[in-house]
Amino acid sequence: MRIVPLRTGLYAGVRGPLYLLDFAEEPSVAAIEGQAAAIYLEESEDLVKIRFAFSDVLAHSLSAERSLDLMREINQDNYFTPNPVQDQGAI
């Protein structure tokens, strides 16, 4: 998982999630998700466009290591607040 910082501005992935699935013994498939549906693409010209978009997302994202570090920082600094009620077994 890689994080694209908000300060990046516009980039290919800003429209929504996209997936590129490469298989060893099967043709590649790309998927673009929207709010109500996903579109699956298998044509080579479509895959070229998705690969370009995917490369753009990677170019604007933090490295995998820095993304993981940032997720850890956010978890520790902002979201890890022990709940004394849950810690005592009460719901």
N, C-alpha and C positions, 0 to 999 in steps of 0.2 A: 504494500500500500504506500502511495506517495501523496503528499499534501501539496496543493497549489495554494500559495498564500493569497489572501484577499487583495493585497496591494498589487497583485499581478495585473489586474484589469482584464481586458478581453483576451480570451484564448479559445482554442477549438472546443474544449470541454465545458465551456460555460453554459452551453445549451442543455446539458444533461449528461447522464452516464452513457458511456460507450464501452463496448467490450470487443476484444479481438481474440478469437479462439483459434489457435493453431494446433493441429493434430499431426502426429507422426505419419499415420497411414490413411488419413481422411483429408478432404479439402478444408481449407480455412473457412470460418464463419465469423461474421461481425454482427453485433447487435447494438441498436440504438434504443434507449428507453425514453419514453415520454410519460406523461402523467397517467394516461389511460391505456397505453399499449406499448409493445416493443416491436421493432422492425428488425427482421433478420436478413442479412445480405450475404450472398454467396458469389455473385458475379465478380470477375477479376477487376473490372473498372471501379466497382463499388469498394472492393477491398483496398485498392490503391488509395482511394480518398480517405478511408478509415485509417489506414496506416499513416497517412500524412497527418491526419487529425491527432492520432495517438502520439506521434512523434512531437507534435506541437505541445500537447499536454505534458509529456515528459520533459521537454525543454524548459517549460515554465514551472515545473514542480521542484520541490526540495528533493535531495537525494533520499534514498530509502532509509539510510542511517539517520539523517537529520529529521526526517518525517517521524521516525520511531521515537527519537529523542524528544521532539516537540509533543507528541502524544503523551509521553511519560510526564513531561513538565506540566501539561494541562491537567492531567489526571491528579498529580500530586498537589499542584498549587491551587486549583480551582474546584475540583470535583470530589476530592477525598475528604469528606467530613464525616467522621464516625457518627452513627446514630445510636445514642445511648439506649433508646427504647428497644431497638432491634438487637443490640448487643446483649441485652438481658433476656432475650427470648420472647419478649412480648410482641404482638403484632398490632 
